[in-house]
Amino acid sequence: MSHENFIMELFSYCRPMGSETEREFVCKYLVPAGFVEDEHHNMILTVGDKPRILFSSHMDTVHRKDGRQNLLLKDGILTLHPDEKSSCLGGDDTAGIWLMLEMIKAGIEGDYIIHYGEERGGIGSSAKARAEPGFFAGIDIAIAFDRAGYTDVITHQGMRTASDAFAKSLAKELGSGYKPCPHGIYTDTYEYAHLVPECTNISVGYSHAHSPREEQDVTFLIALREALLQVDWKNLVVERDPLLVASEKFTFRDFQRGPQTLEDLCWEYPEVAATMIAAAGWSAANFVEEAESNFGIQLAA
């Protein structure tokens, strides 16, 4: 099966946390790859002997309903099919899962964790860090594949979670315009920041996440795969001391972010967004009418 076809197959699964489709996806793709479920419902696989790097993604998506969806791949860009009424594409974080599966096939050494419930506040990763801190002993680097865009190597997720020196060394290995970025949004590696020196998140080529307009640049994703298979992981700099900043650690709900998009803010503060929309004179009926007219999604009962 070609890379494009396998990517489309993975992306066709709508996986709200705990759904039947999420479980089907796990059993069809993750268990055969060698992943084992831990007590927190994370899927874990180790390649190599005592690896120093942890690779991270998450199995859940923000789809409102589970099941399968129809997709369109055109000029290297994957989107929902024009006739599809799904609430999002799911590049966040199906792209990361595909990359990790490809790295495992290539024998890249590391601890691979596909987390449970990231979209609900890092349920699996926070539980792992809290209940099993010893799991992270000897791990110097945690890299999540869960960032929108094309160039970011994240150094801050509310607080500093990776050193600039590390981010520059990883960016150099990846090439293609990657560079350190301090404007991170929460992902699972944040939960390890008091245990692991360098915790980052890198761009995997999706945009308009959590919406029907979401797109995945498949050409970029495949090129990123090639770059990851060529990285000399021993060249990565480890500089940050997690013990010096452990006291700065916030909860998922109260950490302070860098510059945010309107999409980010509406997702994080839906009640505030709804109040502001109502204050502007919009009713629920107006919202449904505009959404169905402009985005082609069915909101009305």
C-alpha positions in Angstrom: 0.0 0.0 0.0 1.3 3.5 -0.9 2.0 6.1 1.8 -0.8 8.2 0.5 -3.3 5.3 0.6 -2.3 4.2 4.1 -2.5 7.8 5.4 -6.0 8.2 3.9 -7.0 4.9 5.5 -5.9 6.0 9.0 -7.5 9.4 8.6 -10.9 7.8 7.7 -11.4 6.8 11.4 -13.3 9.3 13.6 -12.0 8.6 17.1 -13.7 10.5 20.0 -12.1 9.4 23.3 -13.4 6.0 24.4 -15.4 5.4 21.3 -15.9 2.1 19.5 -14.1 3.5 16.4 -11.1 4.5 18.6 -11.0 0.9 19.9 -11.3 -0.5 16.4 -8.4 1.7 15.2 -6.3 0.5 18.2 -6.9 -3.1 17.5 -6.4 -2.9 13.7 -3.3 -0.7 13.6 -1.6 -0.3 16.9 -1.8 -3.8 18.5 -0.4 -5.5 15.3 2.5 -3.1 15.3 3.4 -4.3 18.8 1.8 -1.7 21.0 0.6 -2.8 24.5 -2.0 -0.9 26.5 -1.0 0.3 30.0 -3.3 0.8 32.9 -4.0 4.4 31.8 -5.1 3.2 28.3 -2.0 4.6 26.6 -0.5 2.4 24.0 3.2 1.8 24.5 6.0 0.2 22.5 9.8 0.2 23.0 12.3 -0.2 20.2 15.9 -0.8 21.3 17.5 -1.3 24.7 16.9 1.5 27.2 16.3 4.3 24.7 16.8 7.9 25.7 14.1 9.4 23.5 10.4 9.2 23.9 8.1 9.8 20.8 4.6 10.9 21.5 1.2 11.3 19.7 -2.4 10.7 20.8 -5.1 8.3 19.6 -8.2 10.5 20.1 -9.6 13.1 17.7 -12.2 15.8 18.4 -14.8 14.3 16.1 -18.3 14.8 17.6 -19.3 11.3 16.4 -17.4 8.1 15.8 -17.4 6.0 12.6 -15.7 6.5 9.3 -15.5 9.5 7.0 -14.9 10.1 3.3 -11.8 12.1 2.2 -10.4 13.8 -0.8 -6.7 13.9 -1.7 -5.9 16.6 -4.3 -2.5 18.1 -5.2 -1.0 16.6 -2.0 -3.6 18.1 0.3 -6.0 15.9 2.2 -9.4 17.3 3.2 -12.9 16.0 4.0 -14.8 15.0 0.8 -17.1 17.9 -0.2 -20.1 15.7 0.5 -18.8 14.6 3.9 -20.6 16.1 7.0 -17.9 15.2 9.6 -16.9 17.8 12.1 -13.1 17.6 11.4 -10.4 15.8 9.5 -8.4 14.5 12.4 -4.9 15.5 11.4 -4.5 16.3 15.1 -3.2 13.7 15.7 -3.5 11.0 13.0 -0.5 12.6 11.3 1.6 11.9 14.4 0.4 8.3 14.6 1.3 7.6 11.0 4.8 9.1 11.5 5.4 6.9 14.6 4.2 3.7 12.8 6.7 4.5 10.0 9.5 5.1 12.4 8.8 1.8 14.2 8.9 0.0 10.8 12.3 1.6 10.2 13.6 0.5 13.6 14.2 3.9 15.0 15.0 3.3 18.7 12.8 5.0 21.3 9.9 4.6 23.6 6.8 5.2 21.6 3.6 6.3 23.4 0.3 6.9 21.7 -1.7 8.6 24.5 -5.2 8.3 25.6 -7.5 11.3 25.9 -5.1 14.2 25.0 -8.0 16.2 23.6 -9.8 15.9 27.0 -6.9 17.4 28.9 -4.0 14.9 28.7 -5.8 12.2 30.6 -3.4 9.4 29.7 -0.1 11.3 29.8 -0.9 13.1 33.1 -1.9 9.8 34.7 1.3 8.1 33.5 3.6 10.9 34.8 1.8 11.0 38.1 1.5 7.3 38.8 4.7 6.0 37.1 7.4 8.6 37.2 10.0 5.9 37.2 9.0 5.0 33.6 10.7 8.2 32.5 14.0 7.5 34.2 16.8 7.7 31.7 14.7 9.5 29.1 16.4 12.8 28.1 14.1 13.9 25.2 10.3 13.7 24.6 9.2 14.6 21.1 5.5 15.0 20.3 4.2 14.9 16.7 1.2 17.1 17.3 1.8 20.6 16.1 0.1 22.5 13.3 2.1 24.2 10.5 5.4 23.4 9.0 8.3 24.9 10.9 7.9 24.8 14.7 10.1 23.0 17.2 8.4 24.1 20.4 10.4 25.4 23.4 7.5 26.6 25.6 4.1 25.2 26.5 3.1 27.9 29.0 6.5 27.4 30.6 9.8 26.5 29.1 9.8 22.8 28.3 12.8 22.6 26.0 16.0 24.5 25.7 16.8 26.7 22.7 20.0 24.7 22.2 18.0 21.4 21.9 15.4 23.0 19.6 18.1 24.3 17.3 19.9 21.0 17.2 16.6 19.2 16.3 15.7 21.9 13.8 19.1 21.5 12.1 18.6 17.7 11.8 15.1 18.1 10.4 16.0 20.9 7.9 13.1 22.2 5.7 12.8 25.5 7.6 12.3 24.1 11.0 13.2 26.5 13.9 12.6 27.0 17.6 9.2 28.4 18.5 8.2 29.6 22.0 4.5 29.8 21.3 3.5 26.3 22.1 0.0 25.0 22.9 -0.5 22.2 25.3 0.2 18.6 24.3 1.1 15.4 26.2 4.9 16.1 26.5 4.0 19.0 28.8 3.1 16.5 31.4 6.6 15.1 31.5 8.4 18.5 31.7 9.2 18.0 35.4 10.7 14.6 34.7 12.3 14.8 31.2 14.9 17.5 30.3 13.8 18.3 26.8 10.1 18.1 26.0 8.9 19.5 22.6 6.3 19.3 19.9 7.0 19.6 16.2 4.9 20.7 13.2 3.4 17.9 11.1 1.7 19.9 8.4 -2.0 20.2 9.3 -4.0 23.4 9.5 -7.5 24.6 10.7 -7.5 21.9 13.3 -10.8 21.0 15.1 -12.9 22.2 12.2 -14.4 20.9 8.9 -11.9 23.1 7.1 -9.0 21.1 8.5 -6.3 20.2 5.9 -3.3 17.8 6.0 -0.4 18.4 3.7 0.4 14.8 2.8 3.3 15.8 0.6 4.9 17.5 3.6 4.1 14.7 5.9 5.8 12.1 3.7 8.8 14.4 3.4 8.9 14.7 7.2 9.0 10.9 7.4 12.0 10.8 5.2 13.7 13.5 7.4 13.0 11.7 10.6 14.5 8.5 9.2 17.7 10.4 8.5 18.1 12.2 11.9 21.2 11.4 13.9 19.5 11.2 17.3 22.9 11.2 19.1 23.5 14.8 17.8 20.6 16.3 19.8 21.7 18.6 22.6 20.3 18.1 26.1 20.7 21.2 28.2 17.5 22.0 30.2 17.3 20.9 33.9 13.7 19.9 34.6 14.2 20.2 38.4 14.9 24.0 38.1 11.5 24.7 36.6 9.3 22.0 38.1 7.7 24.5 40.5 6.5 26.5 37.5 4.3 23.7 36.2 0.7 24.7 35.7 -2.4 22.5 35.1 -3.9 22.0 31.7 -6.5 24.6 32.4 -4.4 27.4 33.8 -1.1 27.4 32.0 -0.4 30.6 30.1 0.1 30.4 26.3 1.8 32.6 23.8 -0.1 34.3 20.9 -3.3 32.4 20.1 -5.7 32.2 17.2 -9.4 32.9 17.6 -9.9 29.1 16.9 -7.7 28.3 19.9 -9.6 30.6 22.2 -13.1 29.4 21.2 -11.9 25.8 21.7 -10.5 26.5 25.1 -13.3 28.8 26.4 -16.5 27.7 24.7 -18.8 29.2 27.3 -17.2 32.6 26.9 -17.4 32.4 23.2 -21.1 31.5 23.3 -21.8 34.5 25.6 -20.0 36.9 23.3 -21.8 35.5 20.2 -25.2 36.0 22.0 -24.2 39.5 23.1 -23.6 40.3 19.4 -27.2 39.4 18.7 -26.9 35.9 17.3 -29.3 33.2 18.3 -28.8 29.4 18.2 -31.0 29.4 15.1 -28.8 32.0 13.4 -25.7 30.0 14.2 -27.1 26.8 12.8 -28.3 28.5 9.7 -24.9 30.1 9.0 -22.9 27.0 9.8 -25.0 24.8 7.6 -25.0 27.3 4.8 -21.3 28.2 4.8 -19.6 24.9 6.0 -21.9 22.3 4.7 -22.3 20.6 8.1 -25.6 19.4 9.6 -26.1 20.9 13.1 -29.9 20.9 13.3 -31.7 18.0 14.9 
